[in-house]
Amino acid sequence: MNKIIEKISAMGVVPVVAIENSADAVGLGDALMNGGLPCAEITFRTAAAASAIRTLCNSHPGILVGAGTILTTSDAEKAVDAGASFVVTPGFDSDLVEWCLAQSIPVIPGVMTPTDINSAINRKLNVLKFFPAEAAGGIKTLKAISGPYGSIKFVPTGGITISNLEEYLSLPNVVACGGSWLVNKDQISRGEFDKIESLVREAVQLIDRIRGK
Ligand code: 3PG
């Protein structure tokens, strides 16, 4: 497993963030650090995504910053240029994956079907985002695909919250989960970083308990 993916596995959860104002990335970084989860996937769902990545990387070099909702190679280029250490995509796009591999940028492509998983295996990728996890059958689907795809690990995302996190993380083919419940867009814009910190801390405590730390 690649070093960055190893770090993501060690965290157990990746906060999926949509940020409207890049200056808010500093408060977000403080909340993540104080809460004990130095990791964020900044999604390209807002115009501020690339500048938020740059701001967060500069203000908090200890945070593992990735880019999410990457739909095109051009967005991947912008994300990496801004400092993103890894790329997450909702669906499997061969060109985009090839670009990341050529640049040696860790990529976690989204998959939902066995066909998608096969495309990833053909690129020698073995850690994949299972998206949209809950809508695509959640735990039941992950258990079913563990048979034919025993060597593949997943980062389920989509519908994961503090309520079902334990169930997902207990599956042997799940290395971490992604989720937006930790960092609410409105809480960021209202500057409610203490609330974000509490949600992050709650998740970290749960993960530590699940993993016997
Ligand atoms: C993503 O961008 O990965 C998902 O939309 C996150 O899904 P969630 O909002 O249900 O956590």
Boltz pocket constraint, residues with backbone or C-beta under 6 A from the ligand:
constraints:
  - pocket:
      binder: B
      contacts: [[A, 16], [A, 43], [A, 68], [A, 69], [A, 131], [A, 157], [A, 158], [A, 159], [A, 160], [A, 178], [A, 179], [A, 180], [A, 181]]
      max_distance: 6.0
